[in-house]
Structures are given as C-alpha cells and as structure tokens.
Amino acid sequence: MTSPLAKAAGPIALVSGLVFAAVDTARLLAADRSLDRIGMMRQAPFIAANALYWVVFIGLVLALVSVYFRLDGRAGGLGAVGFCFALVGTLDMAGNMWFDGFAGPWIADAAPGAILAGGSGMLAVGGLSSYVLFALGWMVFGIAGWRSRMFPAWIGVLFVVAGVLGYNAGLPPYGIPIGVVMAVLGWWVIRTGAPAVHPAPRGSGQPAGPAAT
C-alpha cells in the first residue's frame, strides 16, 4: 500500500521548496543593515522572518521524507545513506534556526552582551556542527541520489551546489538554493510520475516494479 506522503511527494516538495526560498528572501529583505546587530535583532519584521524560517524547516523535512518514501524503491542502500545524511543535517540546522528565531530576540533584550560576545565552548561546537552537517548532508544526498539513479544526475549536481552554498544557510540568502532545488525535485516528480522503482530492462523477463502513483 502506497503511503499518502509518497503519493503527494511532488506537490509537497514543490510547495515546501518554494516557500522555503521565499522565507529566506524575506529574511534578506527584513535585515536592516543600517542598524547594529542588536538593533536589527529587535526589529519586528526581522524577528518574524527568523521565526518563520524555523517553521519552513519543518516543511523541508517533510518534503525530504515524502520524496524518499516515493523513491525508496529506486534508492537502494546508497540512496538510504544519502537520505539519512540530509535528514540529520537538516534537523541539526533546524535546531540552530529555532534558537535564532525564538531565543535570539529574548537574549537581545535580556542579555545583549551575550550576543556581542559571540559563541564559545559547546555553543560554538553546536553551531559549527549545524553548518557542516547541513552542507554535507545535502551534498551526500545529491551524490547518492545521482549515483543510485533515484533522480537524474543534473538534479544531483544541483543538490551538491546547493549544499556547498548551504554551509551559510543560517544567513540569507544562502538557504534559497536548497529551497529552489527541492522545488525542482518536486516538479520533476510531478512531471515524470517518478515511479518508485526502475522498470526492468526489456527482454529481462522481470516484471516492472509498482509505480507510486
């Protein structure tokens, strides 16, 4: 029985990717560079955009999971590894963005000196891990998806490029590429029907696998 998430993978990925890119664009527009860091963090548009950025990370995770459910029959072990890398990296970065979106504004009011002092110790380790794992996760997902034929090579290359740029996804506009490529993957699933498994070669005598429709 096909999962409802698998059936809706194309639209979920398309919409989630576009909204993710749109919110990161909004973060870029809401950042008033004429103010100092604390002043910018106290601005309502910047606070709202940062909080929304964490929300759209939920959509990005749902898109990743639904696409994997749709294509797991094509992915094999290599694709599963890529999926796990991307999931771990995205969840790690989502935690970082929750801190920025919800804890950051409170700290800017209650203890602005803590923000100006910068991160150190375990805070620095946690922050760095989110940047590294997010970038690495999407790069591995792109390579694994390409090599396992889960999706076309050109989409894999786009994910690798978006992953490299995504190292700075905590700052706008570097999250936009991941959103755009996820939307492209959703468009590809919708346009092609993206069956769950590769059809058997002609003359092999093996029946084609079931399609996730």
C-alpha positions, 0 to 999 in steps of 0.5 A, a space after each residue: 500500500 502506497 503511503 499518502 506522503 509518497 503519493 503527494 511527494 511532488 506537490 509537497 516538495 514543490 510547495 515546501 521548496 518554494 516557500 522555503 526560498 521565499 522565507 529566506 528572501 524575506 529574511 534578506 529583505 527584513 535585515 536592516 543593515 543600517 542598524 547594529 546587530 542588536 538593533 536589527 535583532 529587535 526589529 519586528 519584521 526581522 524577528 518574524 522572518 527568523 521565526 518563520 524560517 524555523 517553521 519552513 524547516 519543518 516543511 523541508 523535512 517533510 518534503 525530504 521524507 515524502 520524496 524518499 518514501 516515493 523513491 525508496 524503491 529506486 534508492 537502494 542502500 546508497 540512496 538510504 545513506 544519502 537520505 539519512 545524511 540530509 535528514 540529520 543535517 537538516 534537523 541539526 540546522 533546524 535546531 540552530 534556526 529555532 534558537 535564532 528565531 525564538 531565543 535570539 530576540 529574548 537574549 537581545 533584550 535580556 542579555 545583549 552582551 551575550 550576543 556581542 560576545 559571540 559563541 564559545 565552548 559547546 555553543 560554538 561546537 553546536 553551531 559549527 556542527 549545524 553548518 557542516 552537517 547541513 552542507 554535507 548532508 545535502 551534498 551526500 544526498 545529491 551524490 547518492 541520489 545521482 549515483 543510485 539513479 533515484 533522480 537524474 544526475 543534473 538534479 544531483 549536481 544541483 543538490 551538491 551546489 546547493 549544499 556547498 552554498 548551504 554551509 551559510 544557510 543560517 544567513 540569507 540568502 544562502 538557504 534559497 538554493 536548497 529551497 529552489 532545488 527541492 522545488 525542482 525535485 518536486 516538479 520533476 516528480 510531478 512531471 515524470 510520475 517518478 515511479 518508485 522503482 526502475 522498470 526492468 530492462 526489456 527482454 529481462 523477463 522481470 516484471 516492472 516494479 509498482 509505480 507510486 502513483 
